[in-house]
Structures are given as structure tokens and as C-alpha cells.
Amino acid sequence: MFTGIVEELGEIVRTIETGGDSALVAIRGPLVTSDARHGDSIAVNGVCLTVVDVDGGVFTADVMGETLRRSALGALRPGDPVNLERAAALGSRLGGHLVQGHVDGVGEIISREPAAQWETVRFRLPAALSRYVVEKGSITVDGVSLTVAEVGDDWFTVGLIPTTLKLTSLGAKDVGDPVNLEVDVLAKYVERLLGDRPAGGER
């Protein structure tokens, strides 16, 4: 489990295809690797990956084909910045919201509108996810916990403050770039509970 508060802006070092529809990815992140061990979880642009090895501030992780197809990780190249967050410790502050590290879909940046103190960014939203996104609700974009400002049938906007623009990869993204999206898991649980309610309101 994660919080969507990025700890470090890391960098893709290399990606090696391992056959069988999978890849081994090496990522530089001195902070998140300072106490990382084999088997630990680290979110990379919002995707929960398992640490295979750590060497000199670089960790490697296996990425399965399913993950490459359902996220934007497959589009990353050496040198690309990535948002990194270690798994939340029990009892730690929840600065963002509950994030699983399970990508629900891939969105796309539609527009960026700079302002004096922030920047409004509009993202394309897969139709299947629109029902989970509400104004003032939470959404995770490339591992960053954000508050939805506006939402339409196939888009939503967020406001990015200077800190987010500087300390996460969202500051360097261009129009047309893909992003990983994870909707608020609470919305999905509510939908499931209401969908399973007996007819006529019986209990």
C-alpha cells in the first residue's frame, strides 16, 4: 500500500527484455534504495514493483507482460524520470490517499495551462474509469496523489502546485504523453457493495 506522496524523482537506467513477454528494469533511486531489500515493494510511476536486487543506489525489478500492456511503463526509455515511493509503513502519516499501486488504465495529457502559482493540466480518461472519478475526489496520476478539479465524460483536470511540478515527473510531461491512472479504491468497493444489494432493499 502507498500514499501517492512521491519520495524521490528517480531515473530509468536500462530495460532488458527477458523473454516470455517480460522485462527486467533497472531504476536509479538513492533514497528509496537506502533501506531496500530483496522482496520489498516500490511504486514506479504508480506501479507497484518488487525489488529483485539493489546495487549502488540502483534497484532492479521484474515487469511482467500484463503490467507492460496495462500501464505506461513499456514506453519508458533509459534516462526517463520516474516517480518513486516506498510502501507505506504501518502507523505512518497518510499524506495523500490509499494507493494500491495497481494501475486501472492509461490516460493522456490533453492540455497544460500555466498560471501564476500553479498549472492546470487536463488528462484524457478511459471511459470505463469515468464513473469512479468525481470533482474534489482523489486520483493517482503516475503515482502522484492528486485532487480532481473538474471532470467530464472522458477527461478530468487537476491543479499542480510548484512543488509537484518540480519534484515529480509531471512537471516534464508534454501534451500527448501517456500517464498511469489509479482511481480511488473506495469508489470501486462502494460500487461493488451497491451492485450486490438485494432487490427491494432487503437485507
N, C-alpha and C positions, 0 to 999 in steps of 0.2 A: 504494500500500500504506500502511496505517495501523497504529497500535498499540493503539487503544482507550483511550488516555490523553487525556482532554479537555483542551484548552489554554485554552478560553475559553467562557463562557456567553454566547452571542450572542442576537439578537432578530430575529424576522421583522419587516421594515419594511413590505413590501407584496407582494402576489401579483397579477400581471396575466395574465389568460388571453390567449394569443397566437393562439388558433385552431389548428385541426389537432390537437386533443387534446394540447395542451401549455400550459405556463405559464412566465412569467419571474418569478423570485423574487428579491427584494432582502433582504439579510440584513446586520444591523449586527454587526461584529466587528472592533474596532480592532486587536487583537493579530494575528489571522490575516491581516488585510489589510495589515499593516505592510510586508510584503515580497512581497505577492501581485501577480501579473501575469496578463494575459490568457492563458488556457490552463492555468493551474495547477489542481491538484485540492485541494478542501477537503471534508472529510466533514461533513455536516449531519445530526445525529441518526443517524449511521451510514451515511448515503447519500453516496456519492462524487459530487460535483458539480463541473463545470468552470466556472472563473471566466470570465465574459464581459467584465465591466468592474468597475473599482474607483473609488470616488469618496468621499472623506472618511470613511473607515472603514466604508463600506458596499460590499459586492460583490453583483453580480447573477449569476444562473446560470439557464440554460435547464433546465427539468424536463419530460421527455417524458411522454406519457400512460402508457406502460408503467411508469415509475417511480412516478407518482401512484397507479396501481392496485395495485402490488405493495408499497407502503410506506405509512407513516402520514403522509407529507409533505402529502398532499392535505387532511388535517384541520387543518393549521396555519393560524392567523389572525394578522394584524398584532398585535404585542405579545407573542406567544408566545415563551418562551425556547427556545433550541436549543443542543445541544452541538456545538462546533466543534473540528476538528482538521485541521491541515495535513498533507499527505502526508509520510511519514517520509523523512528524508534517509539515504542510504547511509552506514553507519558509525555512525549514532546509536544510543543505547541503546533496547532493546526492553523498555519498562516493562510493557506489557500482554501481548498476543499478536498474531500475524499477523492483521490485519483487512483485508479487501479493499474494504469499502465497498459490497458487493453484498448487498442485503437478501434473505434467504431466505424471510421471512414476517413477518406482523404478529401480535404477541401482545397480551395484555391483562392489566392488573393485576387480580388476584383479591382480594388482601388485603394489608394492611400491619400489622405488629406491632412497635410501638416497644419498645425495651429501653433499658437504662441507657446503653450505649456504642454501640449500633448499631441498625439496624432490619431486620427480616426481611420481605422482600417476595416474594409468590408471584405468578407470572405464568402465564397460560394459554398453552399451547404447541400450535401446529398439529400435528396427528397425523403429518403427513409429515416433521416435523423431529425427532420424539421419539427416533429411533434414533441421532441424532448428538449427543445431549446425555447426558452421564454425570456422576455425582457427582464433585466435585473437578475437573471439566474446565472449559474456558473457553467463554464465550458472550458475544456483544456485544449489549447492550440499549441502543437509541438511541445507539449509538456509544461506549458505555462498556464496557470490558473488565471482565468480572466472573467470579468463580468460583462454579460451581454448588454449592449446599449440599445440596439434595435434589432428586430428580427422580421424577416419576410418568409415567403413560401420556400425560397431556395437560397436565402442569404441571411447574414447577420453581421452586425458591426460591433466593434469594441474600441475603447479608447486606451491607447498605450501611453503611459507616462514616461518621462525621460529615463528613469531608472530601468524600466523594462526594455526600452529601445537600446540602451547602452549595454545592459548585462545579459541579454538573451539574443538568440539568432533572429528574432522577429525584426530587429532593427535593420538588418541587412537584406531582408527578403524583398523581392521585386514582384510587381504585378505579374500574375501568371504562375508564380511558384506554388508548388503543392505543399500542403501542411497536414499534419496528423491531427485528427479530431477525436476527442473522447467526451461524450455528453455526461451529464451528471447521473451517476448510477442510481441515485434515489428516484429519479424520474422513471427509470425502467422498472424498478421494483413496484412503484405505485401503479404503473400501467398493468403489470402482471397481476397484482392483487385485485384491482378493479375488474380486470378481464375475467378473473376466476370467480367473481361474486355470483352466487346463485340467482336465478331469475326471480323477480318479485321481491328482492331484498331479503330473502330468507337467510337465516344463519345456521 
